[in-house]
């Protein structure tokens, strides 16, 4: 039945119907907003006509680019005349309807060329942009100027720099520029995601939400911030529990990075990391529920700094390359024990470059089980360091609880080594 209908209905008829349908949708949307000003261009009749002009121009020219472009320029001239007339009546007039008219012309030309998906996508996206005017303008007003720059930096890291780097090993240490920058992008993306969520939820949620989001960004920094704040609040259980939750989230973050960059390490360390994350987060939540001297609600104040500074990304890349070189030298001249010592030292600094270096060295210059043990050591060392920060910067009771909890987590985090030896 459908085949018979298709034979009765000419192929070009189908295209004309699609052009009319898509351009009519745009026309309806513009018709709804005609009453918003003294003058408005086009509506339910004008936009379908523009779509048909685009289709007809492409049909008569056989789809050649020059005639279609000339037709586009002529339609653009009419749009310009409409816009000049509009701004002559109002100094705040926009060009949205005129731009929609140009888009509708392109929809007609695309349908003739058989680009049905592209034409439909243009129409749908145009409708969304037109209908979401209030929401988009509100978003633009709320976004700080610095956030636009931050997102531009994210695009620079991911879409500009990464694709042009050579994906091949270089030098005596077999360093891969593309692989190195991919690690930078992955770590920066996780931190940026946490940062965006913190900005979006600013002013909502309490210490637990701050701990979860901060743990995804930097559990060490979060521990220091929560410890310092505990001196101003009579809520030792709440802040000590928050420190433990942040470290639990760190295990989730590391498990995700291992899964992305080294499947063998993820198989070895994924289960214990997930277990440690669940244990730490559950224990932290239970600790926050214990009664404190004060029961006043505590709002979230912590907001991480911008994680996408280009200088920080370059520093991370340098540290990552340094860890690759140091690890290979340690394996060559000192052996596995040298890697373990390096792991313990890096635990009191920044664990990400060392752990990501292990994901690249494991299976090549370093044995898988040696890399896994080194990662466990550096994470345990980092948790012990955070316990020290809790005791130093926190209120006496909160600091003691944080120190005890994080030292216990460090010890428990070393237990999987018994299985790896």
Phi, psi and omega in degrees: 000314180294323178296320179295319178296321179296325180289324179288329184264119183297147181304319181293333177297321178299318181294319180297318179299319180294318178299314180299317182297310183293315181290330177294323177299315178297319180298319178299315182298318179291327179297325181297333186257012181295330183279001184281342181217179180288329182223136177218137182274129166069166179193218187291345177259319186294315185292318173300325177295320178296318177299319179293325176297317177297317179293315182295319178299315179294323180294313182293328182269000183068023179080010179293143188292321186295308179299321179296322179292321178296319176298320178298318180295322179294314177298320178298326177297317176297321179297320179296317178299320178296318182293319179297321176297321182294313183288343174290336180264334183212135181281349182251018182291144177257173182247022185297314182295320179295318177295325177295324177297318178295321178296320180297321176301315180295326178300316178299316180294321180294319179298318178300320182285357179087009179272069186293318181297315181297318180296316179295320179297316177302316181295315182293315179297320177300315178300317180297315180297322180289316184285332183267025183305309184297314182295318181292321179292324177295319178297318180296324179289325182283330183288125177291149180306325180294334181290326176297317178296322178299314179294324177297322177295322178298316177295324178298316180295319190266314189262345182252306186284312186303314184295337186265354180281140180292133180263070179205153181284141182225148173076175183293339181261008175055049180277134182249110183302316182294318180295321179297313182290330176297321176297317178300316181297317182297312181294318179295324181294317177297316179294320181293322177300316177298318180298316181296317179296320178298319178294320183291329183256014182302132181089353179237148181087161183247210185296323181297315178296321176299320181293318181295310182292321179293326178295328177288337180267301179198106181293331179293311179297321179297319178300316180297316182295315180294322179296314180297321182290333180298340178288340182261350183235146178266057182226065185298319180297319182298312184285323176296318177296322177298320177300318180292320178298317180301319178290328175295318178296326177303320179297320176298317180299315181292323178298320178295318179294320178297319180296328181286325192245346177202100183298325181294317177293324179296323179295320181285317189256345181302306179302311179295325179294319178294321178294318179294322178297313180297317181296312183295317182290319178295315179297321179295318179296317178299319180296322179292340182274351178290146183295136178251164177303330178241141178247017179290140179297144182244124180274159178281132179241334187289130173222121184294155176286169180300119183274001187247031172294132183298326177298320179294322179296317178294322177297317178298317179299319178295317178296320179298313178296321177298321178293323177298313181294314181297321180295316181294321177295320179297318179296319184290319190252339182240330181095193184299325181298324177297322178295321180293320177296316178299322179297316180296322179293317182292339178296335179267004177244245180243115186284334186300310180300320180293314182295317179293327173296323178295325179296331180273327183278331183298129179094347178241277179277342182231138178296148183302313184291329176293316178297319180297316179296320180298320179296317178299321180293315182292326178291318178296319178298321179293320178295321177296320178298316179297326175298320177296319177299320179299317181290324184284313187266342187270166170300151192308309183289317178296319179296320180293317178295318178297316178300312181298313183296317184286327175293320176297319178296323178296317181293314179298325180293342178272346184299323179300344177298325179301329180280333184273338183292000000 
